[in-house]
Amino acid sequence: MSKVTRYLRVQDGLSDWVGRATSWLTLGIIGVLIFEVVARYILNAPTIWGHELSTMFFGALSILAGSYTLRHQGHVRSDVVYRLLPDRAQAFCDVVVFTLALVVLAIVLQMAVDFAYHAWNIGEFSNRSVWRPPLWPIKATIPLAVALLMLQCLAELVRAALRLAGVTFQDPRSDEDEPEQ
């Protein structure tokens, strides 16, 4: 197995693992909302934390799923012209897009780190309810998610650059398309 294939396999595995682990937040959201509904409508004792906690879980789930979604090519894109292009032209477009994405994500990462650090440094709490949970844990998921997305974006850039250069390589993603025997 080549170093490129090994790198792509490790990076894709990381994105898959994060996506699967993050998906469990869905059960947390469902549990919190069921508890809130029972407390509010059956026991007539609504919680002060249910809505805010489910919002935090959903925010973390949404942003942390980015690298998993990119790894599985699940982001929305316009393929009308792209699909008509030859493979090398598609690879060129991908190199441009992923290079620009990495530049933009690097800027976003710097901003996200500053944002999360500021929340942690001042001990920021939510003012949305009397529960007042600390905000730094949820804000810390933003730079983490951006960094994971950058790592997967780099793997996609490597794939595109190799395709553009005409280098043949074993893409671990293509292994999944073949049925197991």
C-alpha positions as CSV (number, residue, x, y, z in Angstrom):
1,M,0.0,0.0,0.0
2,S,1.4,3.4,-1.0
3,K,1.9,6.2,1.4
4,V,-0.8,8.3,-0.4
5,T,-3.3,5.4,-0.1
6,R,-2.4,5.0,3.6
7,Y,-2.8,8.7,4.2
8,L,-6.2,8.8,2.4
9,R,-7.3,5.7,4.3
10,V,-6.4,7.2,7.7
11,Q,-8.0,10.5,6.9
12,D,-11.2,9.0,5.6
13,G,-11.2,6.7,8.6
14,L,-11.0,9.7,10.9
15,S,-13.8,11.5,9.2
16,D,-15.9,8.4,9.3
17,W,-15.2,7.8,13.0
18,V,-16.1,11.4,13.8
19,G,-19.3,11.2,11.8
20,R,-20.4,8.0,13.4
21,A,-19.5,9.3,16.9
22,T,-21.2,12.6,16.3
23,S,-24.4,10.8,15.0
24,W,-25.0,9.6,18.6
25,L,-25.8,13.2,19.5
26,T,-29.1,12.6,17.7
27,L,-30.1,10.2,20.4
28,G,-29.2,12.9,23.0
29,I,-31.4,15.4,21.2
30,I,-34.3,13.0,21.0
31,G,-33.9,12.1,24.7
32,V,-33.8,15.7,25.8
33,L,-36.8,16.6,23.7
34,I,-38.8,13.6,24.9
35,F,-38.0,14.4,28.5
36,E,-39.0,18.1,27.9
37,V,-42.3,17.1,26.3
38,V,-43.2,14.7,29.1
39,A,-42.2,17.2,31.8
40,R,-44.0,20.1,30.1
41,Y,-47.3,18.4,28.9
42,I,-47.7,15.4,31.2
43,L,-46.1,16.6,34.5
44,N,-46.9,20.3,33.9
45,A,-43.3,21.0,35.0
46,P,-41.2,22.3,32.1
47,T,-37.5,22.3,32.3
48,I,-35.3,25.4,32.1
49,W,-32.6,23.6,30.3
50,G,-34.3,21.3,27.7
51,H,-34.6,23.6,24.7
52,E,-31.1,25.1,25.2
53,L,-29.4,21.8,25.6
54,S,-31.1,20.3,22.5
55,T,-30.0,23.4,20.6
56,M,-26.4,23.0,21.7
57,F,-26.5,19.3,20.8
58,F,-27.9,20.1,17.3
59,G,-25.3,22.8,16.7
60,A,-22.5,20.4,17.6
61,L,-24.0,17.6,15.5
62,S,-24.5,19.9,12.5
63,I,-21.0,21.4,12.4
64,L,-19.1,18.2,13.4
65,A,-20.8,16.3,10.5
66,G,-19.0,18.5,7.9
67,S,-15.9,16.3,7.4
68,Y,-18.0,13.1,7.3
69,T,-20.3,14.7,4.7
70,L,-17.3,15.9,2.6
71,R,-15.7,12.5,2.8
72,H,-18.9,10.9,1.4
73,Q,-19.3,13.7,-1.2
74,G,-22.6,14.6,0.4
75,H,-22.4,18.4,0.1
76,V,-24.7,20.1,-2.4
77,R,-23.0,21.2,-5.5
78,S,-23.9,22.0,-9.1
79,D,-22.9,19.1,-11.3
80,V,-24.6,20.2,-14.5
81,V,-21.5,21.4,-16.2
82,Y,-19.0,19.6,-14.0
83,R,-20.2,16.1,-15.0
84,L,-19.9,17.0,-18.7
85,L,-16.1,17.8,-18.3
86,P,-13.4,15.2,-18.9
87,D,-11.8,13.7,-15.8
88,R,-8.7,16.0,-15.9
89,A,-10.9,19.1,-16.2
90,Q,-12.9,17.9,-13.2
91,A,-9.7,17.4,-11.3
92,F,-8.6,20.9,-12.2
93,C,-11.9,22.3,-10.9
94,D,-11.5,20.3,-7.7
95,V,-7.9,21.5,-7.2
96,V,-9.1,25.1,-7.5
97,V,-12.1,24.6,-5.2
98,F,-10.3,22.7,-2.5
99,T,-7.4,25.1,-2.5
100,L,-9.8,28.1,-2.1
101,A,-11.7,26.1,0.5
102,L,-8.5,25.5,2.5
103,V,-7.6,29.2,2.4
104,V,-11.1,30.3,3.5
105,L,-11.2,27.6,6.2
106,A,-7.8,28.7,7.5
107,I,-9.2,32.2,8.0
108,V,-12.4,30.7,9.6
109,L,-10.2,28.5,11.9
110,Q,-8.3,31.5,13.2
111,M,-11.5,33.3,13.9
112,A,-13.1,30.2,15.5
113,V,-10.1,29.7,17.8
114,D,-10.2,33.3,18.9
115,F,-14.0,33.0,19.4
116,A,-13.7,29.8,21.5
117,Y,-10.7,31.1,23.5
118,H,-12.5,34.4,24.3
119,A,-15.5,32.4,25.6
120,W,-13.3,30.2,27.7
121,N,-11.1,33.1,28.9
122,I,-14.0,35.2,30.2
123,G,-16.0,32.3,31.5
124,E,-18.9,33.1,29.2
125,F,-22.3,31.8,30.1
126,S,-25.5,31.7,28.1
127,N,-28.1,34.4,28.8
128,R,-30.9,32.6,27.0
129,S,-32.3,31.1,30.1
130,V,-32.0,31.1,33.9
131,W,-30.1,27.8,33.5
132,R,-27.0,29.8,32.2
133,P,-24.8,27.0,31.0
134,P,-21.1,27.7,30.1
135,L,-20.7,28.4,26.4
136,W,-17.0,27.6,25.9
137,P,-17.6,23.8,25.4
138,I,-20.1,24.3,22.5
139,K,-17.9,27.1,21.1
140,A,-14.9,24.9,21.3
141,T,-16.6,22.5,18.8
142,I,-16.4,25.1,16.1
143,P,-12.5,25.2,15.7
144,L,-12.5,21.4,16.1
145,A,-15.0,20.9,13.3
146,V,-13.2,23.4,11.1
147,A,-9.9,21.7,11.6
148,L,-11.5,18.3,10.8
149,L,-13.1,19.7,7.7
150,M,-9.7,21.2,6.7
151,L,-8.0,17.8,7.1
152,Q,-10.7,16.1,4.9
153,C,-10.4,19.0,2.4
154,L,-6.7,18.4,2.2
155,A,-7.3,14.7,1.4
156,E,-9.7,15.7,-1.3
157,L,-7.1,18.1,-2.7
158,V,-4.5,15.3,-2.8
159,R,-7.0,13.1,-4.7
160,A,-7.7,15.9,-7.2
161,A,-4.0,16.9,-7.6
162,L,-3.1,13.3,-8.3
163,R,-5.9,12.9,-10.8
164,L,-4.9,16.2,-12.5
165,A,-1.3,15.0,-12.8
166,G,-2.4,11.8,-14.3
167,V,-0.9,9.7,-11.4
168,T,-2.6,6.4,-10.9
169,F,-3.2,5.6,-7.2
170,Q,-5.4,3.3,-5.2
171,D,-8.2,5.5,-3.8
172,P,-9.7,3.9,-0.7
173,R,-13.0,5.5,-1.6
174,S,-13.2,3.3,-4.8
175,D,-12.7,0.2,-2.7
176,E,-16.1,0.9,-1.1
177,D,-17.8,1.0,-4.5
178,E,-16.8,-2.6,-5.3
179,P,-19.0,-5.3,-3.7
180,E,-17.3,-7.5,-1.2
181,Q,-16.8,-11.2,-2.2
